Amino acid sequence: MDIFGFHIPLDIDFDKLIKIVIKLVVIIAAFSIAVPLGKKMISATIQKMSLTRKTKPGRIKTLDKLLLNIFSYVMIFIFIGTVLSLFGVSIGPLIAGAGVVGLAIGFGAQGLVSDVVTGFFILLEQQMEVDDYVTVAGIDGVVEEIGLRTTKVRAFDGTLNYLPNRIIENVANHTRGNMRALVDVGISYYNDVDQAIGVLERICENFQRDERFKDGPHAIGVQSIDGTNVVLRVIGQVENGLQWECERDLLKAIKVAFDEANIELPLNYQVIHQQEQLGESNGRD
């Protein structure tokens, strides 16, 4: 029978077709159960390994997401091969053909190879892990996922950046070891510098009992003198990720203490000199 120019055979083996449909439904159901179950088993194994080897949480998240992605790709490949075999398509020649095509494409896909190689060494050397605050490719943010091809970094404004691993040449990891909390505060020229430093030292003594600080803080003294103020510096070492919070708390405490001690903060002002023109001065004489 011809319909719109297409020949449709009438001698369809409906028994065979029904068997194929039933097998296809069974395969889909099996993979629908196997994929979530396999992901749960991988996550459970990773969590168990973390308890026995005391691995860092960031490392656990990195390995968990990486293995889940690899598992998903493998299961998709197996599913496609199983479905093709069900319809009588031999996957052997397809695999061989894919190898030849892949070899040809590989010469023009050096970027992809570079992504995979770079991603492998990033994971092997543990240059960064999930939840680390890093600077990579000129972007500051928190690592959300590290893959063999791309790395996802969430910037502080909420933007999710997908970075090909080949462009990651330098990794500045800000979450390895303690971080520096630094506060520069200016006072007016008319204030007593020693009095202001004494106030800062008392504030630092209170914050030294704060568990967030691992060293200090300490009042260093006069950092600089410019055209409008005298800059005093306070510095300390805090836990990773807490440097901004500690700096804000220090600034608030300094402002309150300076107000109580009548220490003035610098104000911007301009001095204007007016000079009469010589011609106007002679005209008035």
Secondary structure, 3 states (H helix, E strand, C coil): CEECCEECCCCCCHHHHHHHHHHHHHHHHHHHHHHHHHHHHHHHHHHHHHHHHCCCHHHHHHHHHHHHHHHHHHHHHHHHHHHHHHCCCCHHHHHHHHHHHHHHHHCCCHHHHHHHHHHHHHHHHCCCCCCCEEEECCEEEEEEEECCCEEEEEECCCCEEEEEHHHCCCEEECCCCCEEEEEEEEECCCCCHHHHHHHHHHHHHHHCCCCCEEEEEEEEEEEEECCCCEEEEEEEEECCCCHHHHHHHHHHHHHHHHHHCCCCCCCCCCCCCCCCCHHHHHHHC
